[in-house]
Amino acid sequence: MQLLLMLSRWVDALNDRFARLAEWAVLAACLISAGNAFVRYGLSISSNAFLEIQWYLFAACVMLGAAQVLRVNEHVRVDVLYGLYPTRLKVFVDLMGLLLFLIPVMVLSVVLSWPLFVNMFVSGEMSSQAGGLVRWPAMLLLPLGMGLLVLQAVAEVIKRVGWLMRLHEMDTHYERPLQ
């Protein structure tokens, strides 16, 4: 189990690095958006590439940041009863959600999105808009982001099993009290 817990720490560190890229993508998208607005309205110059790179950067924010959101346990919870459960039951519910829903769906998503990326990369597919960008970098974000999410989900399973076995400490305060 200690080897698995070490693997989970490695996955956490990997997703921390990709989360930093997502943070920089947010900043870059904001700067490009502001620059695009300035040149479009101030100088009457425009390019579809400016718009598309913003979309690509937003995709990077979402796809590269999703695993980090799971890691820090800040994802949306919609079960109103979940907050009432004792900690051990919450951990068990999380385990079942990860094993029965998140991991299978994300693995399927990686399997289905990978051929789309490969086809776009091999063909060099371009946007149909004048001045548009190549599409494969944005498509790469789908299998990459979902693959990172699978890795993080596996790490979360390991941590929760370790916690249930009393071999691993983790923050079990899932819901923060209202201020």
N, C-alpha and C positions, 0 to 999 in steps of 0.2 A: 504494500500500500504506500510505503514511503516513496518508492520510485514513481508511482502514479501521482502522488502529491507534488513531487518535484516537476513532473511533466505539466501539471496544472499551473505551477508558478512560471514555467517557461512560456506557456500559452498566454498567461496574464501579461508577461513582459512583452511578448510579441504584439499583442493587441494594444498595449500602451503605446508602442511605437507607431502603429497604424493610426491610433487616435490622434497622435501629434500631427500626422499628415492631414487628417480630417480637420483639425483646428486651423492649420495653415491654409487649407482649401477654403475655409469660411472667410478668412481674411482676404485671400486672393480674389474670391468671388465678389466680396464687397468693394474692393479697390477697382476691380475691372468694371463692375456695375456703375460705380461713381464716374470712372473715366469715360465709360461708354455714354453716360448721360451728358457729361460735359461736351464731348466731341459731337454728339448727335445734335444737342440743342444749342450749344454755344458756337460750334464751328460748322454746323450742317454737314457733317461727315458721318457716315455710318458703315458698318460692316456686319454681316451676319455672323462672322467668326466671333465677334465680341459676345453676341447673344449665346452662341453655342458653347463657348468656353465657360460661360457662367453656368449653363446647364450641366456641363461635364463636372465642374467643380462642386456643384450642388450634389450631383450623384456621388462624387467622392466623399463629401461630408456624410451623407446617409450611409453609403455602403461600407466605408472604412470605419465609421463611428458606431455602427450597430452593435458590434461585438463588445465594444467598450461599455455601452449602455447596459448590456446584459451583465458584464463583469462587475460593474459598480451597483448593480441591482436598482437601476433607476428607470427601468422599463415600465410601461403602463400596465396596471392591474385593473381588471374590470369586475372582479368578483367581490361583491360587497360583504360576503361572509368571510373571505380570506383574512381580513383584519381581525376577526374575532377568534380565529383558530389559535390554539397553543403553538408554540414555536416548533415542536417536533412534527406536528401535523402540517405546518406550513412547509417545512423542509421536505416532507414526503410528497405533498402536492406539487412542489417545485420539481422534484425528481420525476414524477409521473408526467408532468407537462413537458419537461425536457426530453424524456425518453420516448414518449408516445406521440408528441406533436412536433416540437421544434426541430429536433434532429432529423426525423424522417422527411419533413417538408423541406428543410434546407438542403439535405442531401439530394433530394429530387430536383430542387431548383438548380443546384450546381450541375447535376447531370444534364438537365435540359438547356441550361444557358451556355455551357461550354461549347457545344457545336455551333451555336450562333456566333460566339466570339471568334472561333476558328474560321468560319466562313467569311466573316467581315475582315479578319486579318489577312487571309489568303487572297481575297478578292480586292483588298484595298478600298473597300466601299467608302464612298464619300457622301456627305450630305447633299441632298438635291437642291439646296439653296445656293444661290450665287455667293461665292466667297466662303462657303461652308467648310467644315473640317472633316477629317477622316473620322469614321465612326468606331473603329475597333477599340480605342482607348476607353471610351465610355462603356462599351459592351464588356470589356475586360473587368470592369468594376463589379458586374453582377456575379460571376462565379468566384471572384476573389473575395468580395464582401461576404457572400453567403458561405464560402469555405471558412473564412475567419469566424463567422458566427457558429458554424458546426464545431470548430476547434474549441471555441469558448464554451459552448454548451457541454461538450465532453468534459472540459475542465471543471465546469460548475457541477456536473454529476459527480465527478471524483471528489470535489470538496464537500459536497453534501453527504455522500456516503462516508467520507472520512469523519465528518461531524457526527453523523449517526453512530459511528463506531467509536466515538470519543478519541479519535486520533488526530483531529484537526480542529483548530479554533477558527471560527468565521463570524462575521457580524450577522447576527440573526434578528436584528432590529429592522425589519423590513419596512415598517411604516413609522415615519417620524411623527411625533406628537405635534398637534397644531400649536403654533406660537400664540 
